[in-house]
Amino acid sequence: MSGPTGAQFEITYGRARAVVTEVGAGLRTYAVAGVDYVQSYPDDTYPPMGAGAVLVPWPNRVRGGRWPFEGGTQQLELTEPERHNASHGLVRKHAWQVINHTGSLISLGIDVPAQHGWPVPLRVTISYALDADGLTVTHGVANVGDRPVPFGVGMHPYPRAGNSALDDCTLHLAATTSLPLSPETMTPDGPQTPLAGTDLDFTRPKALRGVRLDHAFGGCEPGADGLVRHRLTGPDGGVEVWADPAFRWVQVYTPDDFLGRGRAVAIEPMTCPPDALNSGTDLITLAPGEAWSARWGLLPR
């Protein structure tokens, strides 16, 4: 292993190419015919702003790192100390093991042991596959402990509409609600609210020029094909972030600059909202020996 993200695993299909990292099992590159459809980063740097990170066993943040379990309180490490939060799960900075690596597919796994703040061990897997329908990412979580445990899953891609500048793009979300977040902690500060008629309503494509977002959106409803679909569209193409119905939430973040390239957007599919380990909203609970799986993906347009 060398560099902050360890070995780099490449998969290809036709003119499509993706690179996945050993540390964190994150998506570092996804391109088709030489055009990037996610914000990539050099292999000798740590993922900027969580780019491509896998978020397990919770996405987003846990307020104060504290959450209730079996009548007691668990205390997670405060990995976002400036906001007093535990952020983005337990697997981002650890090496994963390759399970299968073919020309167009790679599967990796990691064991999450019982530890301070997390009382039940898990087996976590992820697969990336390229085919004619783009890139498909499949998450798996299994409870290998002796007690039921709640969890959530998320991913942190920064999609690109080909070579389009973000300010020339429109965003279309399947979300119907938003969850107010405290600007100090970025954790929930009120109940879900309907989006219809508000400035945050992206149920129809809306221009991103001048729009600043760091918001949790919920109520992501699948279409007739059973999939949740979010779209980023620009003059030089577009990209769709699709997901199974388990991904009822999406965090959207628009940093002003990504590695000197200008504005970018993270469209982060999540199975639950920020601080779900405390609210219980849309948490998944696995009994001992039980396993769960769900997919999302990227489709260039």
N, C-alpha and C positions, 0 to 999 in steps of 0.2 A: 504494500500500500504506500502510495506517495501522494503528497499534496493534501490539502484539507478535505477533499472529497474522495480520496482513495482512487481505486481503479475506475476506469471509464468503460462502460459496456455499450457497444454500438449495435443497433439493429437496423435493417434496411428492407424495403419492399419497393421494387420498381425504382422510381426517382425520389422516394421518401426515405428519410433518415432520422433516427432519434438516438440520443445518447443519455444513458442512465448512470447515476453515480453509485459507487459502492457504499460510501458513507451517506446515510439518509435515504438511499434508494430513490433519490430525487430525479426529476426530469430536467436535464441540463440543456438539451437541444431537441427541437423538432422542426424539420425543414422539408419542403417538397420542391424539387427542381431548383435547389439552391436558394429558395425563398423561406425565410424564417417565419414560423407561425406561433412561436413563443419567444419571449425575450430570453436569449441565451447569455451565458457568462463564461469567462475563461476557466479552463480546468485547473488552474493553479490558484484560484481564489475560492473563498467560502461563498455560498449562494447569497447574493445581495438581496436584502429585503425579503428573505424567505423564498426566493424564486424556486419553483418546482418542488417545494418541500412536501413530504408526506406527514400528515398530522393525525397521530394515533397515540394514545387512546382517547384524546379529545382534540377537537380543532379550536382555534381561536384562544380564548383566555378563561382562566378560573380566577375569580376575584379573591385576592388575598392568598391564593393557592390552597384555600381550605374548602373541604366539601364533606358532606355527611355520608357515613357508611355504617350500617348495622348498629345504629344507636350511638355511634361515636363520631369523632371528627378526624379526617385525614388531613395532613399538612404536606403539600407538595413544595418542592424547591421553587423559590421565586425567580424564575428565569427572565422575567421582565421587571427588575427591581424598581425602575423609575416609576412604574405604575402599580407596583406591589401586586403583580400577577404571576401565576404560572401560565406559560404561553406555549401553545402549539404542540403539546404532547411530549412523548418520551423517546422518540426514535430518530430525531433529526440528526443527531451528532454521533450516531453509532454505526459501525460497519454491519451491513447485511450480508447474508450468505446467498450465493447463486444456487438456485434449485434447478433451473433449466435455461439454456441459452442456445437458441437456434438462429438462423439468419434473420427472421422477422419477429422473434419473440424472446423476451427475457423475463424470468420469474425469480424473485428474491424473497427471503424470509428472515425473520429475526424473532428471538425469544425475548419477551418483556417479563423479567422476573418480578416476583413480589418484592417491594422495596418501600422505603420511607415515603409515605403519601399515596402509594398504590398497592393495595393489599392482596390482589389476586393475579397470578401469572397468566400471561396470554401468549399465544403463538400468532404472529402477524405475517401475512404474505402480501405481495403485490406482483402483478404481471403487467407488462407493457407489450402490446402486440400491434404491428402494422399490417394493414391489408388495404383492399380497395376502398374501404369505408373510413380510412384515416387511422388515427391512433386510438386504441381502446386500452383503458387502464382498469384492472380488476383488483379490488381490495378483498382480503380475507382476514377474519379475526376468529380465533378459537379460544375458548375458555379452557385452560389446562389445569385450573385449580379445583378446589373442592367447595367453593361458594359461588352463588350467582354474583355477577358483576355488571354494572352499567358502563357504557362507553359511547364514544362518537368517533367519526372518521371525517377527515377533510383533506383537501389538496390545495396547493398554493401556486397555480400557474399564472403567468403573465401572458395571455394570448396577444398575438399580433394579427392585424388584418393585412397580411402580406407586408408590403413596404409602405403602407399608408401611415401618415402621421396621425397620432391619436386625435388631435384637434379637428381632423377632417373626417372622423369616424362617427357612426351612430351606434348606440347600444340598445339592444332589445333583451329584456329579461322576462322570464316566466313567473317572476315573483309578484305576489298580490298584497303583501304586507311588508312593513319595515319594523325593526326593533330599535327603539331609541337607545343610544349609547351615551354614557357619560364621557365628555371630552377629556376628563382627567384620567379615567381608568380604562376607557373603551370597553366597559362592561355594561349590561343592561341598566337603563335608567327609566323604566316604565314599561307598560304592556305593549304588545304588538298593535300597530295601527294600520288601517287600510290605506293603500296607496292611491286609489282612484281619485283623480282630480288634484293630486299634490305634485310638487316639483320632483318628487322621487318616483313618479309613475313612469316606468320604462316598459310597460306592457305593449306599447307601440314604439318603434324605433325613435330614438331621441338623440340629437346632436350632443357630443361631448365637449365641444369647444366652450371653455370657460366654466365647465362643471367640475367641482371638486367633490370626491366621494371617499368616504371610509365608513361604509354603512353595512349593516347586516339586514339582508332581505329574506323574508320567509314566504310561506304559502306558495312555494314553487310547484305549480300544477303540471302534470304530464299532459301532452297532447294526445291526439287520437291514436298515435303509434305507441303510447305507453311510456314515452320518454320526456323528461324535462329538457327544454332547449333554450339556451341563451346565445345571442348572436352579436358579434362585433363586425361591423361592415364599414369599409372605406372605399375610396376611389380606385385603389390598387388591389381589391379583393376583400375577402372576409374570412372569418373563422367562426365555427359554431362550437360551443361547449355544451355537450349533451350529457345526460345523466339518468340513471335509473330513478324511480320515484322515491327511493330511500333518501336521496339527496334533496330534501325539502328546503334547504337553506343555501344561500350564496352570499359571501362577503365580497364587496366590490370596493377596491382601493385604487386611487389614482395619484401615485407619487408624481411630483413635479419633474423628476429626472431619474432615469435608469441608466447608469453607467455612461453618462454624457450623451445619451441618445434623445433626450427630451422626455416629455410626458409618457407615461405608460399606464396600463390598467391591469390589476389583478382581478380575475373572476374566479373565486374560490368555492367550488362545490363543497357543501358540508351536510352531514346528516342531522346536525343539531346546531342551535345558536350559540353565541358566546355565553359562557358561564352556565352551560346546561347541566354540569355536574351538581350545581346547586338548585337550579330551577326545576330540573327533571324534564324539561321540554324536549320531546323527540329523542330522548336517550334510548339506546338499544340495550336490553339486558340479556345476557347469555347465562344459561344454567351451566353447571359443570359438565364438560364434555361436549357442549353445544358449539356450533360454528355458524358464521354469518359471511355473506359475500354480496358485493354490489359493484356496479361498473359505472364509469363515466368515460368521456372521450373528447377528442378534438377532431373536427372535420373541416378542412379548408374549403372555402366557397369561392 
